[in-house]
Amino acid sequence: MADNPKKYRLDRTAFQARNASEQVNYGKEHSKLTWQERMRIHQYLNSIAYGYDLDNPPRIDKTVFSARSRE
């Protein structure tokens, strides 16, 4: 993904305390985004939180995690 990191910036002035009904409306606004847009935002925020390059995410350690079929 070659998204511009400056495309998604955390606006610290945008957050407010909300009651339950206001929060429901907030979620409806963001549900208008496509799942691809939400996934790109999710990937960007994870890269910031865990400190990895968005274009080079870490690989899963397959010695720790494995998949097997159920019997």
N, C-alpha and C positions, 0 to 999 in steps of 0.2 A: 504494500500500500504506500503510495507516494503522496499522502495527504499533507497539506501544509500544516505544520504544528500550530501556526498562529491562527488557523481557521477556527479552532476551538480554544477559547480562552476562558478561564474561570473568572466570572464577574462577581467579585466578593460583595458588591453592593446590591446584588439581585436577590439575595436570600432574606427571607422575612419569617417571623413566627406566624404560623397559620393555625386556624381552627380546623376541625374535621371537614366541614363543608367546603372551605376554601381549598383544602388539599385535594379533594375529589376533582374540583374544576382544574387544578393545576395538572393533575394526571391526564385529564382529557385533552389538554392542550398538547402534551407531549406524545400522546398516542396517535396523533396525526402524522408523525414521522414514520417513514417506512422502516421495516425491520433492518434493512441494510444501513440506513442512516443511524439508527439506534446502536447497531453493532459497531460502526466506525467510532461513534462517540465512546462506547464502552471500551473498545480497544485502546483508544487514546488515553482515557482516564486511568486504565490499568497500567499503561506504560509510564505515566507520571507517578502513580502510587508506588509502583515496584521498581522504578528507575531503570527501565530498559529502553533501548532504541525501538521506536515504532516500526522501522523498516527491517529490524533484525530481532524478532522476539525470541525469548529463550526456548530451548527444546525441552520436551518432557524427558525426565530421567527414566528410561524404560527398565532400569535395574530395580527401581523402587515400585513402579506401577506396571501392572501387567493385566491383560484381558484374557479371560478364559470363558469357554462356553458353559452354560448350565447343564447339568445332567438331567 
